[in-house]
Amino acid sequence: MPVSISLPSKVIWLGDKVNFVNTLVFRSDGTFSSEDYTTAIGSDQILGYRGYFSEIYTIVNERVTIYYNEWFTMGIADINYVPKNNLRFEEGNYIVGYAIQKNYTQLSCICPEDPECKPESYIKIN
């Protein structure tokens, strides 16, 4: 059974009051998927997407590491969302680590030595 975690955040961006929701879904076969989408405040209805990707993950010593090298993104910073089929394909090598906390109900990003990194925490939703 997949385990879903979510990082919702209420934002006011370009005059819109919306929720930016980032999800990670982990499967027992070592794969995961992620979707970043936007909803209206107080609603679960998806207005549009900001990105998505999937690949593999590992769990070692209370740390989840996700690996991916292909993703879809808006590529535009001054809008809140686009239709999923308007996201553009990108490539690169990404490795992101998360500390496992609260008996596997929360993941907190482990920031690299990067002053631009903003630690985020995902909460189990199922």
The 8 nearest C-alpha neighbors of each residue, nearest first, counted from 0:
[[1, 2, 26, 27, 25, 3, 28, 24],
 [2, 0, 26, 25, 24, 3, 27, 31],
 [1, 3, 25, 24, 0, 26, 4, 125],
 [4, 2, 24, 124, 23, 123, 125, 1],
 [5, 3, 123, 122, 124, 23, 121, 22],
 [4, 6, 22, 121, 122, 21, 7, 23],
 [5, 7, 121, 21, 20, 22, 122, 120],
 [8, 6, 20, 19, 5, 21, 18, 9],
 [7, 9, 19, 18, 10, 20, 6, 17],
 [10, 8, 18, 17, 19, 7, 11, 40],
 [11, 9, 17, 16, 12, 18, 8, 19],
 [10, 12, 16, 15, 14, 17, 13, 9],
 [11, 13, 14, 15, 10, 16, 79, 17],
 [12, 14, 15, 11, 78, 77, 79, 16],
 [13, 15, 12, 11, 16, 17, 10, 79],
 [16, 14, 12, 11, 13, 17, 10, 79],
 [17, 15, 11, 10, 40, 14, 12, 39],
 [18, 16, 39, 40, 10, 38, 9, 15],
 [19, 17, 9, 38, 8, 37, 40, 39],
 [18, 20, 37, 8, 7, 36, 9, 17],
 [21, 19, 7, 36, 35, 6, 37, 18],
 [22, 20, 35, 6, 5, 34, 7, 36],
 [23, 21, 5, 33, 34, 4, 35, 6],
 [22, 24, 33, 4, 32, 3, 5, 25],
 [23, 25, 3, 32, 31, 2, 1, 33],
 [26, 24, 31, 2, 1, 30, 3, 23],
 [27, 25, 1, 28, 30, 31, 29, 2],
 [26, 28, 29, 1, 25, 0, 30, 2],
 [27, 29, 26, 30, 25, 31, 55, 56],
 [30, 28, 27, 56, 55, 26, 57, 31],
 [31, 29, 55, 26, 54, 28, 56, 25],
 [30, 32, 25, 24, 53, 55, 54, 26],
 [33, 31, 53, 24, 23, 52, 54, 25],
 [32, 34, 23, 22, 52, 51, 53, 24],
 [35, 33, 51, 22, 21, 50, 36, 52],
 [36, 34, 21, 50, 49, 20, 48, 51],
 [35, 37, 48, 49, 20, 47, 19, 34],
 [36, 38, 19, 18, 47, 46, 45, 20],
 [39, 37, 45, 18, 46, 44, 17, 43],
 [38, 40, 17, 42, 18, 41, 37, 16],
 [41, 39, 17, 42, 18, 38, 16, 9],
 [40, 42, 39, 43, 38, 18, 17, 44],
 [43, 41, 39, 44, 40, 38, 45, 18],
 [42, 44, 38, 45, 41, 39, 40, 46],
 [45, 43, 42, 38, 46, 39, 37, 47],
 [44, 46, 38, 47, 37, 43, 36, 39],
 [47, 45, 38, 37, 44, 39, 80, 48],
 [48, 46, 80, 81, 82, 45, 37, 36],
 [47, 49, 36, 80, 81, 83, 50, 35],
 [48, 50, 80, 35, 36, 73, 72, 81],
 [51, 49, 72, 35, 71, 48, 34, 73],
 [50, 52, 34, 33, 71, 70, 35, 72],
 [51, 53, 70, 33, 32, 71, 69, 34],
 [52, 54, 32, 31, 33, 67, 55, 51],
 [53, 55, 67, 30, 31, 66, 32, 52],
 [56, 54, 30, 66, 29, 31, 65, 67],
 [57, 55, 65, 64, 29, 30, 66, 31],
 [56, 58, 64, 63, 59, 65, 29, 55],
 [57, 59, 63, 62, 64, 61, 60, 56],
 [58, 60, 62, 61, 57, 63, 64, 99],
 [59, 61, 62, 58, 63, 99, 98, 57],
 [62, 60, 99, 59, 98, 58, 63, 100],
 [63, 61, 98, 59, 60, 99, 58, 97],
 [64, 62, 58, 97, 57, 96, 98, 65],
 [63, 65, 96, 57, 56, 95, 97, 62],
 [64, 66, 56, 95, 94, 55, 96, 63],
 [67, 65, 94, 55, 93, 56, 54, 64],
 [68, 66, 54, 93, 69, 92, 53, 65],
 [67, 69, 92, 91, 90, 93, 70, 66],
 [70, 68, 90, 89, 67, 91, 52, 71],
 [71, 69, 52, 89, 88, 51, 90, 72],
 [70, 72, 88, 87, 50, 51, 86, 89],
 [73, 71, 50, 86, 87, 74, 49, 70],
 [74, 72, 86, 75, 49, 87, 50, 81],
 [73, 75, 72, 76, 87, 86, 49, 71],
 [74, 76, 73, 77, 78, 72, 79, 49],
 [77, 75, 78, 74, 73, 79, 80, 49],
 [76, 78, 75, 79, 13, 12, 80, 74],
 [77, 79, 76, 80, 75, 13, 81, 12],
 [80, 78, 77, 37, 12, 81, 49, 76],
 [81, 79, 47, 48, 49, 78, 37, 82],
 [80, 82, 47, 48, 83, 85, 49, 73],
 [81, 83, 47, 85, 84, 48, 80, 86],
 [84, 82, 85, 48, 86, 81, 47, 50],
 [83, 85, 82, 86, 87, 81, 48, 71],
 [86, 84, 82, 83, 81, 87, 73, 72],
 [87, 85, 73, 72, 71, 84, 83, 50],
 [86, 88, 71, 72, 73, 85, 89, 74],
 [87, 89, 71, 70, 72, 86, 90, 69],
 [90, 88, 70, 69, 71, 87, 91, 72],
 [89, 91, 69, 68, 70, 88, 92, 71],
 [92, 90, 68, 93, 69, 89, 67, 70],
 [93, 91, 68, 67, 94, 90, 66, 69],
 [94, 92, 67, 66, 68, 91, 95, 65],
 [93, 95, 66, 65, 64, 67, 96, 92],
 [96, 94, 65, 64, 93, 66, 97, 109],
 [97, 95, 64, 109, 63, 108, 65, 62],
 [98, 96, 108, 107, 63, 109, 106, 62],
 [97, 99, 62, 107, 106, 61, 100, 108],
 [100, 98, 106, 61, 62, 103, 105, 97],
 [99, 101, 105, 103, 102, 106, 98, 104],
 [100, 102, 104, 103, 105, 99, 106, 122],
 [103, 101, 104, 100, 99, 105, 61, 106],
 [102, 104, 101, 100, 105, 99, 106, 123],
 [103, 105, 123, 101, 102, 122, 100, 106],
 [106, 104, 122, 100, 121, 103, 101, 123],
 [107, 105, 99, 121, 120, 98, 97, 100],
 [108, 106, 120, 97, 98, 119, 109, 121],
 [107, 109, 97, 118, 119, 110, 96, 120],
 [110, 108, 97, 96, 107, 98, 111, 118],
 [111, 109, 116, 108, 118, 112, 113, 117],
 [110, 112, 113, 109, 116, 114, 95, 96],
 [111, 113, 110, 114, 116, 115, 109, 117],
 [112, 114, 115, 111, 116, 110, 117, 118],
 [113, 115, 116, 112, 117, 111, 110, 118],
 [116, 114, 113, 117, 112, 110, 111, 118],
 [117, 115, 113, 114, 110, 118, 111, 112],
 [116, 118, 119, 115, 110, 114, 108, 113],
 [119, 117, 108, 110, 116, 109, 120, 107],
 [120, 118, 108, 107, 117, 121, 6, 106],
 [121, 119, 107, 106, 108, 6, 122, 105],
 [120, 122, 6, 5, 106, 105, 4, 107],
 [121, 123, 105, 4, 5, 104, 124, 6],
 [124, 122, 4, 104, 3, 105, 125, 5],
 [123, 125, 4, 3, 122, 5, 2, 104],
 [124, 123, 3, 2, 4, 1, 122, 104]]
